[in-house]
């Protein structure tokens, strides 16, 4: 067997090993994602809303509703609950990070509005 044949066999073996490695990592990632969805990210039914570390509302995710949390005349957050998800629809804060967080629905997920000192936390079952 000459040097070129050895080189070709080495390349083929390397491609096979790369294929096995990539597929193994993909399967591992898939299993981790499924485990997260099944065991950790459980849908919840209760939402707690706090402002300045004081509980101001405890809401049911199964009931579609809208609520405006207003601590004073200048700061507010408009919350929407629909189809088992909650999100901030409008807010008086300048950066709007709480709005860009989007919809949350799983236990322990949170939305924070630091300027308005509001925290929305989904509680586990």
HELIX and SHEET records of a PDB file:
HELIX    1   1 UNK A    3  UNK A   35  1                                  33    
HELIX    2   2 UNK A   36  UNK A   40  3                                   5    
HELIX    3   3 UNK A   97  UNK A  100  1                                   4    
SHEET    1   A 4 UNK A  54  UNK A  60  0                                        
SHEET    2   A 4 UNK A  46  UNK A  51 -1                                        
SHEET    3   A 4 UNK A 118  UNK A 123 -1                                        
SHEET    4   A 4 UNK A 110  UNK A 113 -1                                        
SHEET    1   B 3 UNK A  65  UNK A  70  0                                        
SHEET    2   B 3 UNK A  76  UNK A  82 -1                                        
SHEET    3   B 3 UNK A  85  UNK A  91 -1                                        
END                                                                             
